Amino acid sequence: MRITTILLLFVTALISACTTVAPNKQQVAAMEPIRLVSQVTLPPKALYLGGASNFRDKGWLGAAIAMADRPTDVVLTEFLSAKKIDVSEIVFEQISAKMKKTAFGPKLSDVGRNEMKVTIAEYGLGKGWGFGDNMKPHISIKLIMTDAQGVVTFSKNELVSGITGELPARVFERWLEEPEALRAAYVAAAKILADRLLEGY
């Protein structure tokens, strides 16, 4: 799993390096108004990038009932929905809040000719370092802006995952028992993403 995670990070970094378009502050200041699109694209199913777990043997009766022999990613997706943990909304709120504090802030408008869109390529839980089953929020994201002619004027990819040191880690069973802790963890992950995406502005 560690090798898989490292490869995932390497590929993401490689893609990011190839697709990044980053104007400087002076270029941003000269831009026409920017509309931050509130609808965030989100995959239909969360990812669970960890090993299988036998909840019954570990005494996690509530988690065992929730699983009912279903795939872990399905359980995670349904759990997030049931607890109203909307990762797309969380990500948008953090990026919007951060953007208002940057050089992009004065340019934000409801009717901007430039459009800034947030796309979540992946989300879920990823395994942390070590041999345990601790899981952390996993989000792969793209922030892209196009002008009135459809030309890309800003583009950047970022990822937080199981090896992101600043994020809290718990075994999957514990996340199922503590939904508010999971919500807070996704907020922390989204804040890290926003800071990285808009660093330097």
C-alpha positions in Angstrom: 0.0 0.0 0.0 2.9 2.3 0.8 4.4 1.7 -2.7 0.9 2.4 -4.3 0.6 5.6 -2.4 4.1 6.8 -3.4 3.3 6.0 -7.0 0.0 7.9 -6.8 1.8 11.0 -5.4 4.5 10.8 -8.0 2.0 10.6 -10.9 0.0 13.4 -9.4 3.0 15.6 -9.0 4.1 14.8 -12.5 0.7 15.7 -14.0 0.6 18.9 -11.9 4.0 20.0 -13.1 2.9 19.5 -16.7 -0.5 21.3 -16.4 0.2 24.1 -14.1 -0.6 27.6 -15.4 0.1 30.3 -12.9 -0.1 34.0 -13.6 1.8 36.4 -11.3 0.0 38.9 -9.0 0.4 41.7 -11.5 -1.3 39.7 -14.2 -4.1 38.8 -11.9 -4.5 42.5 -11.0 -4.9 43.2 -14.7 -7.6 40.6 -15.3 -11.3 41.2 -15.8 -13.7 40.2 -13.1 -13.6 36.5 -12.1 -16.7 34.3 -11.2 -15.9 31.5 -8.9 -18.3 28.7 -9.9 -20.0 27.4 -6.8 -20.9 24.0 -8.3 -18.0 21.7 -7.6 -17.6 18.5 -9.6 -17.4 15.4 -7.4 -17.0 11.7 -8.3 -20.1 9.6 -7.5 -18.2 7.3 -5.2 -15.6 7.8 -2.5 -12.3 5.9 -2.5 -11.0 3.7 0.3 -7.3 3.3 -0.2 -6.6 0.9 2.6 -6.8 -2.8 3.5 -9.8 -4.8 4.4 -10.9 -4.9 8.1 -12.8 -7.5 10.1 -14.9 -5.3 12.3 -16.5 -8.3 14.2 -13.2 -9.8 15.3 -12.1 -6.3 16.6 -15.3 -5.8 18.5 -16.6 -3.0 16.3 -20.3 -4.1 16.3 -21.7 -0.9 15.0 -19.2 -0.8 12.1 -19.9 -4.5 11.4 -23.6 -3.8 11.1 -22.9 -0.8 8.9 -20.7 -2.9 6.6 -23.0 -5.9 6.2 -20.4 -7.5 3.8 -20.5 -4.5 1.4 -17.4 -3.0 -0.2 -15.7 -0.5 2.0 -15.8 2.3 -0.5 -19.6 1.9 -0.8 -20.0 2.1 3.0 -17.8 5.2 3.1 -19.8 6.9 0.3 -23.1 6.1 1.9 -21.8 7.1 5.4 -20.7 10.5 4.1 -24.1 11.1 2.5 -26.0 10.0 5.6 -24.1 12.2 7.9 -24.3 15.1 5.4 -20.5 15.4 5.1 -20.4 17.1 1.7 -16.8 17.2 0.6 -17.6 19.3 -2.4 -19.2 22.0 -0.2 -16.4 21.8 2.3 -13.8 22.3 -0.4 -15.6 25.2 -2.1 -16.0 27.0 1.2 -12.3 26.8 2.0 -11.1 27.8 -1.5 -13.6 30.7 -1.6 -12.5 31.9 1.9 -8.9 31.7 0.9 -9.3 33.3 -2.5 -11.0 36.4 -0.9 -7.7 37.0 1.0 -5.5 36.8 -2.1 -4.8 38.9 -5.2 -7.9 37.2 -6.7 -10.2 38.6 -4.0 -10.8 42.1 -5.5 -11.5 40.5 -8.9 -14.3 38.1 -7.6 -17.7 38.9 -9.1 -21.0 37.2 -9.7 -20.9 38.2 -13.4 -17.2 37.8 -14.2 -16.0 37.2 -17.7 -13.4 34.8 -16.3 -14.6 31.5 -14.7 -12.8 29.7 -12.0 -13.9 26.1 -11.5 -13.1 23.5 -8.8 -13.0 19.9 -9.8 -12.5 17.1 -7.3 -10.9 14.2 -9.1 -10.9 11.8 -6.1 -12.0 11.9 -2.5 -12.2 9.4 0.3 -9.7 7.9 2.8 -6.1 7.0 2.3 -3.8 4.9 4.4 -1.2 6.7 6.5 2.4 5.7 7.0 3.3 2.6 8.9 1.9 -0.9 9.3 -1.3 0.1 11.1 -4.7 0.7 9.5 -4.9 4.4 10.3 -6.7 6.3 7.6 -6.6 10.0 6.6 -8.7 12.2 4.3 -7.8 11.8 0.7 -8.7 14.5 -1.8 -7.3 15.2 -5.3 -8.3 18.5 -6.8 -8.0 20.8 -9.8 -8.5 24.5 -9.9 -8.8 26.0 -13.3 -9.8 29.4 -14.7 -10.7 30.2 -18.3 -11.4 33.6 -20.0 -14.3 34.6 -22.2 -12.7 32.8 -25.2 -12.1 29.6 -23.3 -8.4 30.1 -22.9 -7.0 28.6 -19.7 -5.4 31.4 -17.7 -4.9 29.5 -14.4 -4.6 25.8 -13.7 -3.2 23.9 -10.8 -3.6 20.4 -9.2 -3.1 19.5 -5.6 -3.5 16.4 -3.4 -3.8 15.6 0.2 -3.6 11.9 1.2 -2.6 9.4 3.8 0.9 10.7 4.0 -0.1 14.3 4.6 1.5 14.9 8.0 -0.9 17.6 9.2 -4.0 15.5 8.9 -5.5 13.5 11.8 -5.5 9.7 11.4 -7.9 7.1 12.7 -8.8 3.5 11.8 -11.8 3.4 9.6 -14.0 1.9 12.3 -13.3 4.9 14.5 -14.2 7.3 11.8 -17.6 5.6 11.5 -18.1 6.1 15.2 -17.0 9.8 15.1 -18.6 11.5 12.0 -18.0 15.0 13.4 -14.3 14.3 13.7 -14.3 13.1 10.1 -16.1 16.3 9.0 -13.4 18.4 10.8 -10.7 16.3 9.2 -12.1 17.0 5.7 -12.2 20.8 6.6 -8.6 20.6 7.6 -7.7 18.8 4.4 -9.6 21.4 2.3 -7.8 24.2 4.0 -4.5 22.7 3.2 -5.5 22.3 -0.4 -6.7 25.9 -0.6 -3.5 27.2 0.9 -1.4 25.2 -1.6 -3.4 26.1 -4.6 -3.3 29.8 -3.9 0.2 30.0 -2.4 2.0 33.1 -3.5 -1.1 35.2 -4.2 
